[in-house]
Amino acid sequence: MSTLKADTIVAADGTSPVTLTKQSAAKAWVNFDGTASGAASRDSFNVSSMTDNSGGNHTVTNTNALSDSNYSVGSSYNAGEKRAMGVQDYTSSTHRVIVWDYVSGFADRDTICTQIFGDLA
């Protein structure tokens, strides 16, 4: 068996970082506070911003666009009873995350997570 040890892996030009292009790893993800003004990111990868459109309605914008809008998004939030979450309005660089409370309508949540799987542009 061989062992590969490395501190840094770079692209063939010797200076650029290696990027994931065709692998099945997440191309973007974010964990954010949907109750904060403007939707505050706790941590993220390839996400430049979250926009608080209104209660329970957020737009996530990618730093680097995907090749098209035919990607998969997984989302979750700190669940409670009688709530649902959905993702809509896919573009190559944004998608909307909707959180719905069956009793009170759209609802902000303090932890919202979303992950994108697809091909980068």
A tleap script that builds the chain and sets N, CA, C and O, in Angstrom:
source leaprc.protein.ff14SB
mol = sequence {
  NMET SER THR LEU LYS ALA ASP THR ILE VAL
  ALA ALA ASP GLY THR SER PRO VAL THR LEU
  THR LYS GLN SER ALA ALA LYS ALA TRP VAL
  ASN PHE ASP GLY THR ALA SER GLY ALA ALA
  SER ARG ASP SER PHE ASN VAL SER SER MET
  THR ASP ASN SER GLY GLY ASN HIE THR VAL
  THR ASN THR ASN ALA LEU SER ASP SER ASN
  TYR SER VAL GLY SER SER TYR ASN ALA GLY
  GLU LYS ARG ALA MET GLY VAL GLN ASP TYR
  THR SER SER THR HIE ARG VAL ILE VAL TRP
  ASP TYR VAL SER GLY PHE ALA ASP ARG ASP
  THR ILE CYS THR GLN ILE PHE GLY ASP LEU
  CALA
}
set mol.1.N position { 0.839 -1.166 0.000 }
set mol.1.CA position { 0.000 0.000 0.000 }
set mol.1.C position { 0.891 1.238 0.000 }
set mol.1.O position { 1.924 1.259 0.668 }
set mol.2.N position { 0.493 2.271 -0.748 }
set mol.2.CA position { 1.233 3.526 -0.814 }
set mol.2.C position { 0.543 4.584 0.029 }
set mol.2.O position { -0.672 4.538 0.223 }
set mol.3.N position { 1.306 5.521 0.521 }
set mol.3.CA position { 0.777 6.631 1.298 }
set mol.3.C position { 1.168 7.927 0.613 }
set mol.3.O position { 2.333 8.129 0.268 }
set mol.4.N position { 0.195 8.804 0.418 }
set mol.4.CA position { 0.440 10.111 -0.165 }
set mol.4.C position { 0.299 11.133 0.943 }
set mol.4.O position { -0.748 11.219 1.585 }
set mol.5.N position { 1.345 11.908 1.169 }
set mol.5.CA position { 1.323 12.970 2.168 }
set mol.5.C position { 1.603 14.278 1.461 }
set mol.5.O position { 2.574 14.383 0.712 }
set mol.6.N position { 0.756 15.286 1.690 }
set mol.6.CA position { 0.948 16.586 1.047 }
set mol.6.C position { 0.347 17.678 1.915 }
set mol.6.O position { -0.682 17.474 2.559 }
set mol.7.N position { 0.987 18.826 1.929 }
set mol.7.CA position { 0.434 19.994 2.614 }
set mol.7.C position { -0.413 20.825 1.669 }
set mol.7.O position { -1.406 21.424 2.082 }
set mol.8.N position { -0.022 20.863 0.395 }
set mol.8.CA position { -0.733 21.670 -0.596 }
set mol.8.C position { -0.745 20.928 -1.921 }
set mol.8.O position { 0.265 20.357 -2.332 }
set mol.9.N position { -1.884 20.939 -2.580 }
set mol.9.CA position { -1.997 20.392 -3.927 }
set mol.9.C position { -2.417 21.545 -4.823 }
set mol.9.O position { -3.392 22.236 -4.529 }
set mol.10.N position { -1.691 21.758 -5.912 }
set mol.10.CA position { -1.994 22.858 -6.825 }
set mol.10.C position { -2.281 22.313 -8.221 }
set mol.10.O position { -1.972 21.164 -8.538 }
set mol.11.N position { -2.882 23.172 -9.044 }
set mol.11.CA position { -3.189 22.814 -10.427 }
set mol.11.C position { -1.895 22.693 -11.232 }
set mol.11.O position { -0.814 23.007 -10.734 }
set mol.12.N position { -2.014 22.241 -12.466 }
set mol.12.CA position { -0.853 21.995 -13.321 }
set mol.12.C position { 0.006 23.233 -13.545 }
set mol.12.O position { 1.199 23.108 -13.822 }
set mol.13.N position { -0.580 24.438 -13.431 }
set mol.13.CA position { 0.232 25.649 -13.625 }
set mol.13.C position { 1.145 25.932 -12.433 }
set mol.13.O position { 1.987 26.828 -12.494 }
set mol.14.N position { 0.981 25.169 -11.350 }
set mol.14.CA position { 1.864 25.292 -10.200 }
set mol.14.C position { 1.490 26.346 -9.194 }
set mol.14.O position { 2.115 26.427 -8.136 }
set mol.15.N position { 0.487 27.161 -9.484 }
set mol.15.CA position { 0.125 28.234 -8.558 }
set mol.15.C position { -1.341 28.226 -8.142 }
set mol.15.O position { -1.662 28.581 -7.008 }
set mol.16.N position { -2.231 27.828 -9.041 }
set mol.16.CA position { -3.663 27.860 -8.747 }
set mol.16.C position { -4.069 26.693 -7.863 }
set mol.16.O position { -3.487 25.612 -7.956 }
set mol.17.N position { -5.068 26.901 -7.000 }
set mol.17.CA position { -5.558 25.767 -6.215 }
set mol.17.C position { -6.311 24.784 -7.103 }
set mol.17.O position { -6.868 25.171 -8.131 }
set mol.18.N position { -6.327 23.548 -6.719 }
set mol.18.CA position { -7.085 22.535 -7.445 }
set mol.18.C position { -8.566 22.782 -7.191 }
set mol.18.O position { -8.970 22.999 -6.049 }
set mol.19.N position { -9.374 22.751 -8.237 }
set mol.19.CA position { -10.810 22.951 -8.074 }
set mol.19.C position { -11.564 21.680 -8.402 }
set mol.19.O position { -11.130 20.890 -9.241 }
set mol.20.N position { -12.683 21.483 -7.749 }
set mol.20.CA position { -13.549 20.349 -8.048 }
set mol.20.C position { -14.457 20.738 -9.205 }
set mol.20.O position { -15.154 21.751 -9.136 }
set mol.21.N position { -14.453 19.949 -10.259 }
set mol.21.CA position { -15.290 20.274 -11.410 }
set mol.21.C position { -16.275 19.170 -11.759 }
set mol.21.O position { -17.435 19.472 -12.040 }
set mol.22.N position { -15.883 17.947 -11.756 }
set mol.22.CA position { -16.766 16.862 -12.149 }
set mol.22.C position { -17.033 15.863 -11.035 }
set mol.22.O position { -17.863 14.970 -11.202 }
set mol.23.N position { -16.356 15.991 -9.912 }
set mol.23.CA position { -16.575 15.062 -8.813 }
set mol.23.C position { -17.952 15.289 -8.207 }
set mol.23.O position { -18.616 16.283 -8.499 }
set mol.24.N position { -18.365 14.365 -7.369 }
set mol.24.CA position { -19.688 14.445 -6.762 }
set mol.24.C position { -19.697 15.178 -5.427 }
set mol.24.O position { -20.672 15.083 -4.682 }
set mol.25.N position { -18.650 15.894 -5.118 }
set mol.25.CA position { -18.617 16.670 -3.883 }
set mol.25.C position { -19.540 17.876 -4.002 }
set mol.25.O position { -19.862 18.316 -5.106 }
set mol.26.N position { -19.964 18.409 -2.856 }
set mol.26.CA position { -20.800 19.611 -2.864 }
set mol.26.C position { -20.034 20.753 -3.522 }
set mol.26.O position { -18.862 20.974 -3.217 }
set mol.27.N position { -20.688 21.471 -4.415 }
set mol.27.CA position { -20.061 22.605 -5.085 }
set mol.27.C position { -20.290 23.896 -4.314 }
set mol.27.O position { -19.596 24.887 -4.545 }
set mol.28.N position { -21.258 23.895 -3.398 }
set mol.28.CA position { -21.515 25.049 -2.535 }
set mol.28.C position { -22.333 24.571 -1.343 }
set mol.28.O position { -23.115 23.626 -1.446 }
set mol.29.N position { -22.139 25.240 -0.209 }
set mol.29.CA position { -22.958 24.976 0.970 }
set mol.29.C position { -22.899 26.175 1.899 }
set mol.29.O position { -21.948 26.957 1.861 }
set mol.30.N position { -23.917 26.315 2.728 }
set mol.30.CA position { -23.937 27.407 3.699 }
set mol.30.C position { -24.774 26.995 4.907 }
set mol.30.O position { -25.764 26.274 4.781 }
set mol.31.N position { -24.359 27.466 6.067 }
set mol.31.CA position { -25.109 27.357 7.322 }
set mol.31.C position { -25.326 28.796 7.757 }
set mol.31.O position { -24.363 29.497 8.068 }
set mol.32.N position { -26.601 29.258 7.784 }
set mol.32.CA position { -26.839 30.657 8.127 }
set mol.32.C position { -28.001 30.839 9.090 }
set mol.32.O position { -28.858 29.968 9.246 }
set mol.33.N position { -27.998 32.007 9.731 }
set mol.33.CA position { -29.043 32.399 10.674 }
set mol.33.C position { -30.112 33.158 9.901 }
set mol.33.O position { -29.897 34.297 9.486 }
set mol.34.N position { -31.254 32.528 9.711 }
set mol.34.CA position { -32.340 33.144 8.958 }
set mol.34.C position { -33.116 34.191 9.732 }
set mol.34.O position { -33.969 34.870 9.161 }
set mol.35.N position { -32.838 34.337 11.034 }
set mol.35.CA position { -33.524 35.358 11.833 }
set mol.35.C position { -32.726 36.649 11.903 }
set mol.35.O position { -33.263 37.688 12.285 }
set mol.36.N position { -31.451 36.597 11.539 }
set mol.36.CA position { -30.589 37.785 11.604 }
set mol.36.C position { -30.923 38.736 10.462 }
set mol.36.O position { -31.373 38.310 9.398 }
set mol.37.N position { -30.700 40.008 10.689 }
set mol.37.CA position { -30.920 41.001 9.649 }
set mol.37.C position { -29.975 40.711 8.488 }
set mol.37.O position { -28.757 40.698 8.662 }
set mol.38.N position { -30.531 40.483 7.318 }
set mol.38.CA position { -29.728 40.198 6.141 }
set mol.38.C position { -29.290 38.752 6.024 }
set mol.38.O position { -28.590 38.417 5.068 }
set mol.39.N position { -29.660 37.887 6.938 }
set mol.39.CA position { -29.289 36.465 6.939 }
set mol.39.C position { -27.787 36.325 7.105 }
set mol.39.O position { -27.036 36.504 6.146 }
set mol.40.N position { -27.345 36.009 8.299 }
set mol.40.CA position { -25.916 35.969 8.633 }
set mol.40.C position { -25.341 34.564 8.496 }
set mol.40.O position { -25.847 33.617 9.098 }
set mol.41.N position { -24.281 34.435 7.702 }
set mol.41.CA position { -23.619 33.157 7.491 }
set mol.41.C position { -22.757 32.789 8.692 }
set mol.41.O position { -21.984 33.605 9.193 }
set mol.42.N position { -22.905 31.536 9.148 }
set mol.42.CA position { -22.008 31.007 10.174 }
set mol.42.C position { -20.753 30.437 9.529 }
set mol.42.O position { -19.648 30.599 10.048 }
set mol.43.N position { -20.932 29.766 8.393 }
set mol.43.CA position { -19.830 29.190 7.633 }
set mol.43.C position { -20.370 28.835 6.258 }
set mol.43.O position { -21.566 28.590 6.102 }
set mol.44.N position { -19.492 28.808 5.259 }
set mol.44.CA position { -19.958 28.522 3.907 }
set mol.44.C position { -18.799 28.135 3.002 }
set mol.44.O position { -17.630 28.313 3.345 }
set mol.45.N position { -19.150 27.607 1.849 }
set mol.45.CA position { -18.198 27.314 0.777 }
set mol.45.C position { -18.860 27.694 -0.533 }
set mol.45.O position { -19.961 27.224 -0.820 }
set mol.46.N position { -18.223 28.529 -1.334 }
set mol.46.CA position { -18.723 28.974 -2.631 }
set mol.46.C position { -20.082 29.671 -2.538 }
set mol.46.O position { -20.891 29.581 -3.461 }
set mol.47.N position { -20.331 30.366 -1.426 }
set mol.47.CA position { -21.543 31.168 -1.269 }
set mol.47.C position { -21.105 32.588 -0.935 }
set mol.47.O position { -20.376 32.807 0.033 }
set mol.48.N position { -21.554 33.557 -1.741 }
set mol.48.CA position { -21.143 34.940 -1.522 }
set mol.48.C position { -22.099 35.702 -0.620 }
set mol.48.O position { -21.680 36.606 0.104 }
set mol.49.N position { -23.397 35.344 -0.654 }
set mol.49.CA position { -24.349 36.079 0.180 }
set mol.49.C position { -25.671 35.343 0.293 }
set mol.49.O position { -25.987 34.452 -0.496 }
set mol.50.N position { -26.435 35.746 1.304 }
set mol.50.CA position { -27.820 35.337 1.475 }
set mol.50.C position { -28.634 36.608 1.596 }
set mol.50.O position { -28.248 37.525 2.321 }
set mol.51.N position { -29.751 36.675 0.898 }
set mol.51.CA position { -30.625 37.841 0.962 }
set mol.51.C position { -31.891 37.458 1.701 }
set mol.51.O position { -32.512 36.441 1.393 }
set mol.52.N position { -32.277 38.269 2.677 }
set mol.52.CA position { -33.518 38.055 3.417 }
set mol.52.C position { -34.620 38.777 2.649 }
set mol.52.O position { -34.810 39.981 2.818 }
set mol.53.N position { -35.348 38.042 1.802 }
set mol.53.CA position { -36.405 38.646 0.981 }
set mol.53.C position { -37.607 39.055 1.819 }
set mol.53.O position { -38.212 40.103 1.594 }
set mol.54.N position { -37.941 38.215 2.784 }
set mol.54.CA position { -39.040 38.451 3.728 }
set mol.54.C position { -39.003 37.294 4.707 }
set mol.54.O position { -38.151 36.413 4.587 }
set mol.55.N position { -39.902 37.278 5.665 }
set mol.55.CA position { -39.918 36.196 6.649 }
set mol.55.C position { -39.977 34.832 5.990 }
set mol.55.O position { -40.885 34.564 5.204 }
set mol.56.N position { -39.019 33.961 6.300 }
set mol.56.CA position { -39.005 32.606 5.769 }
set mol.56.C position { -38.686 32.492 4.299 }
set mol.56.O position { -38.924 31.441 3.704 }
set mol.57.N position { -38.152 33.540 3.690 }
set mol.57.CA position { -37.886 33.576 2.256 }
set mol.57.C position { -36.500 34.186 2.037 }
set mol.57.O position { -36.315 35.389 2.219 }
set mol.58.N position { -35.527 33.358 1.646 }
set mol.58.CA position { -34.142 33.795 1.507 }
set mol.58.C position { -33.598 33.398 0.139 }
set mol.58.O position { -33.937 32.335 -0.381 }
set mol.59.N position { -32.753 34.249 -0.445 }
set mol.59.CA position { -32.058 33.911 -1.675 }
set mol.59.C position { -30.588 33.680 -1.356 }
set mol.59.O position { -29.945 34.517 -0.722 }
set mol.60.N position { -30.055 32.536 -1.801 }
set mol.60.CA position { -28.648 32.186 -1.627 }
set mol.60.C position { -27.943 32.423 -2.960 }
set mol.60.O position { -28.392 31.935 -3.997 }
set mol.61.N position { -26.836 33.173 -2.934 }
set mol.61.CA position { -26.074 33.499 -4.142 }
set mol.61.C position { -24.709 32.829 -4.080 }
set mol.61.O position { -23.984 32.963 -3.095 }
set mol.62.N position { -24.369 32.110 -5.139 }
set mol.62.CA position { -23.076 31.419 -5.211 }
set mol.62.C position { -21.968 32.377 -5.626 }
set mol.62.O position { -22.205 33.327 -6.372 }
set mol.63.N position { -20.768 32.125 -5.144 }
set mol.63.CA position { -19.587 32.875 -5.570 }
set mol.63.C position { -19.256 32.521 -7.010 }
set mol.63.O position { -19.042 33.412 -7.832 }
set mol.64.N position { -19.212 31.222 -7.328 }
set mol.64.CA position { -18.951 30.728 -8.680 }
set mol.64.C position { -20.203 30.017 -9.171 }
set mol.64.O position { -20.740 29.143 -8.490 }
set mol.65.N position { -20.658 30.396 -10.348 }
set mol.65.CA position { -21.892 29.850 -10.899 }
set mol.65.C position { -21.748 28.377 -11.288 }
set mol.65.O position { -20.647 27.883 -11.531 }
set mol.66.N position { -22.887 27.699 -11.339 }
set mol.66.CA position { -22.922 26.347 -11.864 }
set mol.66.C position { -23.139 26.408 -13.369 }
set mol.66.O position { -23.462 27.465 -13.909 }
set mol.67.N position { -22.962 25.281 -14.044 }
set mol.67.CA position { -23.041 25.277 -15.508 }
set mol.67.C position { -24.449 25.551 -16.018 }
set mol.67.O position { -24.609 26.039 -17.137 }
set mol.68.N position { -25.468 25.249 -15.227 }
set mol.68.CA position { -26.855 25.503 -15.600 }
set mol.68.C position { -27.703 25.442 -14.336 }
set mol.68.O position { -27.162 25.412 -13.231 }
set mol.69.N position { -29.010 25.425 -14.484 }
set mol.69.CA position { -29.899 25.383 -13.321 }
set mol.69.C position { -30.401 23.971 -13.020 }
set mol.69.O position { -31.345 23.805 -12.247 }
set mol.70.N position { -29.788 22.962 -13.615 }
set mol.70.CA position { -30.202 21.568 -13.413 }
set mol.70.C position { -29.342 20.882 -12.363 }
set mol.70.O position { -28.774 19.820 -12.619 }
set mol.71.N position { -29.244 21.476 -11.194 }
set mol.71.CA position { -28.460 20.909 -10.107 }
set mol.71.C position { -29.379 20.478 -8.977 }
set mol.71.O position { -30.579 20.754 -8.998 }
set mol.72.N position { -28.823 19.815 -8.015 }
set mol.72.CA position { -29.590 19.329 -6.874 }
set mol.72.C position { -29.248 20.146 -5.637 }
set mol.72.O position { -28.080 20.439 -5.381 }
set mol.73.N position { -30.270 20.513 -4.872 }
set mol.73.CA position { -30.069 21.254 -3.628 }
set mol.73.C position { -30.657 20.446 -2.479 }
set mol.73.O position { -31.800 19.992 -2.538 }
set mol.74.N position { -29.868 20.278 -1.453 }
set mol.74.CA position { -30.358 19.689 -0.222 }
set mol.74.C position { -30.446 20.786 0.816 }
set mol.74.O position { -29.542 21.616 0.907 }
set mol.75.N position { -31.493 20.814 1.591 }
set mol.75.CA position { -31.659 21.866 2.592 }
set mol.75.C position { -32.215 21.296 3.877 }
set mol.75.O position { -32.930 20.294 3.880 }
set mol.76.N position { -31.871 21.951 4.964 }
set mol.76.CA position { -32.414 21.567 6.261 }
set mol.76.C position { -32.447 22.785 7.167 }
set mol.76.O position { -31.846 23.813 6.855 }
set mol.77.N position { -33.137 22.677 8.270 }
set mol.77.CA position { -33.234 23.757 9.241 }
set mol.77.C position { -33.488 23.135 10.595 }
set mol.77.O position { -33.787 21.945 10.688 }
set mol.78.N position { -33.371 23.936 11.659 }
set mol.78.CA position { -33.650 23.396 12.979 }
set mol.78.C position { -35.160 23.209 13.096 }
set mol.78.O position { -35.898 24.152 13.382 }
set mol.79.N position { -35.589 22.010 12.876 }
set mol.79.CA position { -37.009 21.698 12.712 }
set mol.79.C position { -37.804 21.820 14.005 }
set mol.79.O position { -37.291 21.615 15.105 }
set mol.80.N position { -39.043 22.153 13.831 }
set mol.80.CA position { -40.019 22.146 14.898 }
set mol.80.C position { -41.239 21.441 14.355 }
set mol.80.O position { -41.200 20.893 13.253 }
set mol.81.N position { -42.293 21.447 15.090 }
set mol.81.CA position { -43.509 20.795 14.613 }
set mol.81.C position { -44.198 21.650 13.556 }
set mol.81.O position { -44.147 22.879 13.601 }
set mol.82.N position { -44.831 20.988 12.619 }
set mol.82.CA position { -45.679 21.622 11.614 }
set mol.82.C position { -44.952 22.671 10.784 }
set mol.82.O position { -45.472 23.765 10.568 }
set mol.83.N position { -43.745 22.339 10.317 }
set mol.83.CA position { -43.005 23.242 9.441 }
set mol.83.C position { -42.506 22.463 8.222 }
set mol.83.O position { -42.270 21.257 8.290 }
set mol.84.N position { -42.355 23.166 7.133 }
set mol.84.CA position { -41.823 22.568 5.905 }
set mol.84.C position { -40.805 23.526 5.310 }
set mol.84.O position { -40.803 24.720 5.608 }
set mol.85.N position { -39.937 22.979 4.460 }
set mol.85.CA position { -38.940 23.797 3.800 }
set mol.85.C position { -38.856 23.391 2.344 }
set mol.85.O position { -38.976 22.210 2.017 }
set mol.86.N position { -38.651 24.352 1.477 }
set mol.86.CA position { -38.531 24.066 0.066 }
set mol.86.C position { -37.510 24.958 -0.588 }
set mol.86.O position { -37.093 25.968 -0.022 }
set mol.87.N position { -37.105 24.578 -1.793 }
set mol.87.CA position { -36.154 25.357 -2.578 }
set mol.87.C position { -36.801 25.597 -3.934 }
set mol.87.O position { -37.396 24.687 -4.512 }
set mol.88.N position { -36.686 26.826 -4.443 }
set mol.88.CA position { -37.313 27.152 -5.722 }
set mol.88.C position { -36.502 28.201 -6.466 }
set mol.88.O position { -35.486 28.677 -5.960 }
set mol.89.N position { -36.943 28.561 -7.656 }
set mol.89.CA position { -36.335 29.604 -8.479 }
set mol.89.C position { -34.843 29.381 -8.705 }
set mol.89.O position { -34.033 30.279 -8.476 }
set mol.90.N position { -34.487 28.190 -9.151 }
set mol.90.CA position { -33.097 27.864 -9.451 }
set mol.90.C position { -32.592 28.689 -10.635 }
set mol.90.O position { -33.268 28.775 -11.661 }
set mol.91.N position { -31.424 29.288 -10.504 }
set mol.91.CA position { -30.670 29.815 -11.642 }
set mol.91.C position { -29.272 29.224 -11.513 }
set mol.91.O position { -29.013 28.473 -10.573 }
set mol.92.N position { -28.375 29.539 -12.422 }
set mol.92.CA position { -27.027 28.984 -12.316 }
set mol.92.C position { -26.256 29.571 -11.135 }
set mol.92.O position { -25.245 29.007 -10.717 }
set mol.93.N position { -26.721 30.695 -10.595 }
set mol.93.CA position { -25.985 31.324 -9.503 }
set mol.93.C position { -26.798 31.605 -8.235 }
set mol.93.O position { -26.229 32.045 -7.236 }
set mol.94.N position { -28.097 31.367 -8.249 }
set mol.94.CA position { -28.917 31.606 -7.055 }
set mol.94.C position { -30.017 30.562 -6.919 }
set mol.94.O position { -30.390 29.901 -7.889 }
set mol.95.N position { -30.527 30.426 -5.707 }
set mol.95.CA position { -31.762 29.673 -5.458 }
set mol.95.C position { -32.420 30.252 -4.214 }
set mol.95.O position { -31.754 30.828 -3.354 }
set mol.96.N position { -33.739 30.091 -4.131 }
set mol.96.CA position { -34.465 30.599 -2.964 }
set mol.96.C position { -34.787 29.454 -2.018 }
set mol.96.O position { -35.135 28.352 -2.442 }
set mol.97.N position { -34.664 29.740 -0.725 }
set mol.97.CA position { -34.990 28.791 0.331 }
set mol.97.C position { -36.224 29.337 1.057 }
set mol.97.O position { -36.226 30.468 1.544 }
set mol.98.N position { -37.254 28.521 1.117 }
set mol.98.CA position { -38.524 28.920 1.731 }
set mol.98.C position { -38.787 28.048 2.955 }
set mol.98.O position { -38.716 26.822 2.870 }
set mol.99.N position { -39.092 28.676 4.097 }
set mol.99.CA position { -39.473 27.948 5.309 }
set mol.99.C position { -40.906 28.339 5.634 }
set mol.99.O position { -41.237 29.520 5.738 }
set mol.100.N position { -41.754 27.321 5.793 }
set mol.100.CA position { -43.185 27.533 5.990 }
set mol.100.C position { -43.630 26.880 7.296 }
set mol.100.O position { -43.322 25.716 7.551 }
set mol.101.N position { -44.342 27.622 8.105 }
set mol.101.CA position { -44.957 27.124 9.333 }
set mol.101.C position { -46.440 26.932 9.019 }
set mol.101.O position { -47.109 27.879 8.605 }
set mol.102.N position { -46.960 25.720 9.211 }
set mol.102.CA position { -48.338 25.423 8.837 }
set mol.102.C position { -49.367 26.205 9.644 }
set mol.102.O position { -50.523 26.305 9.234 }
set mol.103.N position { -48.970 26.756 10.773 }
set mol.103.CA position { -49.887 27.543 11.606 }
set mol.103.C position { -49.814 29.023 11.254 }
set mol.103.O position { -50.848 29.671 11.090 }
set mol.104.N position { -48.586 29.573 11.134 }
set mol.104.CA position { -48.445 31.029 10.977 }
set mol.104.C position { -47.960 31.481 9.604 }
set mol.104.O position { -47.827 32.684 9.381 }
set mol.105.N position { -47.692 30.570 8.680 }
set mol.105.CA position { -47.219 30.950 7.349 }
set mol.105.C position { -45.702 30.957 7.274 }
set mol.105.O position { -45.041 30.187 7.971 }
set mol.106.N position { -45.135 31.834 6.421 }
set mol.106.CA position { -43.679 31.910 6.289 }
set mol.106.C position { -43.058 32.201 7.648 }
set mol.106.O position { -43.580 33.004 8.421 }
set mol.107.N position { -41.927 31.533 7.933 }
set mol.107.CA position { -41.307 31.681 9.252 }
set mol.107.C position { -39.792 31.663 9.146 }
set mol.107.O position { -39.220 30.788 8.495 }
set mol.108.N position { -39.138 32.634 9.791 }
set mol.108.CA position { -37.677 32.628 9.862 }
set mol.108.C position { -37.231 31.548 10.829 }
set mol.108.O position { -37.916 31.280 11.816 }
set mol.109.N position { -36.100 30.929 10.564 }
set mol.109.CA position { -35.504 29.927 11.451 }
set mol.109.C position { -34.092 30.383 11.769 }
set mol.109.O position { -33.449 31.039 10.949 }
set mol.110.N position { -33.606 30.038 12.953 }
set mol.110.CA position { -32.270 30.508 13.312 }
set mol.110.C position { -31.143 29.665 12.715 }
set mol.110.O position { -29.999 30.118 12.686 }
set mol.111.N position { -31.427 28.478 12.250 }
set mol.111.CA position { -30.416 27.682 11.557 }
set mol.111.C position { -31.011 27.129 10.267 }
set mol.111.O position { -31.946 26.329 10.294 }
set mol.112.N position { -30.458 27.566 9.139 }
set mol.112.CA position { -30.857 27.072 7.826 }
set mol.112.C position { -29.591 26.622 7.110 }
set mol.112.O position { -28.602 27.355 7.074 }
set mol.113.N position { -29.617 25.428 6.545 }
set mol.113.CA position { -28.464 24.882 5.828 }
set mol.113.C position { -28.897 24.476 4.427 }
set mol.113.O position { -29.989 23.941 4.239 }
set mol.114.N position { -28.043 24.728 3.450 }
set mol.114.CA position { -28.325 24.311 2.082 }
set mol.114.C position { -27.020 23.865 1.417 }
set mol.114.O position { -25.961 24.446 1.652 }
set mol.115.N position { -27.113 22.827 0.585 }
set mol.115.CA position { -25.964 22.269 -0.113 }
set mol.115.C position { -26.324 22.087 -1.585 }
set mol.115.O position { -27.446 21.703 -1.915 }
set mol.116.N position { -25.364 22.367 -2.464 }
set mol.116.CA position { -25.599 22.260 -3.907 }
set mol.116.C position { -24.677 21.211 -4.508 }
set mol.116.O position { -23.472 21.208 -4.259 }
set mol.117.N position { -25.266 20.315 -5.309 }
set mol.117.CA position { -24.522 19.309 -6.048 }
set mol.117.C position { -24.825 19.492 -7.527 }
set mol.117.O position { -25.991 19.495 -7.921 }
set mol.118.N position { -23.799 19.645 -8.346 }
set mol.118.CA position { -23.947 19.841 -9.773 }
set mol.118.C position { -22.588 20.119 -10.373 }
set mol.118.O position { -21.566 19.856 -9.739 }
set mol.119.N position { -22.557 20.653 -11.595 }
set mol.119.CA position { -21.299 20.947 -12.278 }
set mol.119.C position { -21.050 22.449 -12.264 }
set mol.119.O position { -21.952 23.230 -12.567 }
set mol.120.N position { -19.838 22.857 -11.918 }
set mol.120.CA position { -19.474 24.262 -11.981 }
set mol.120.C position { -19.359 24.695 -13.432 }
set mol.120.O position { -19.064 23.889 -14.314 }
set mol.121.N position { -19.594 25.972 -13.666 }
set mol.121.CA position { -19.514 26.526 -15.031 }
set mol.121.C position { -18.096 26.487 -15.545 }
set mol.121.O position { -17.836 26.910 -16.671 }
savepdb mol mol.pdb
quit
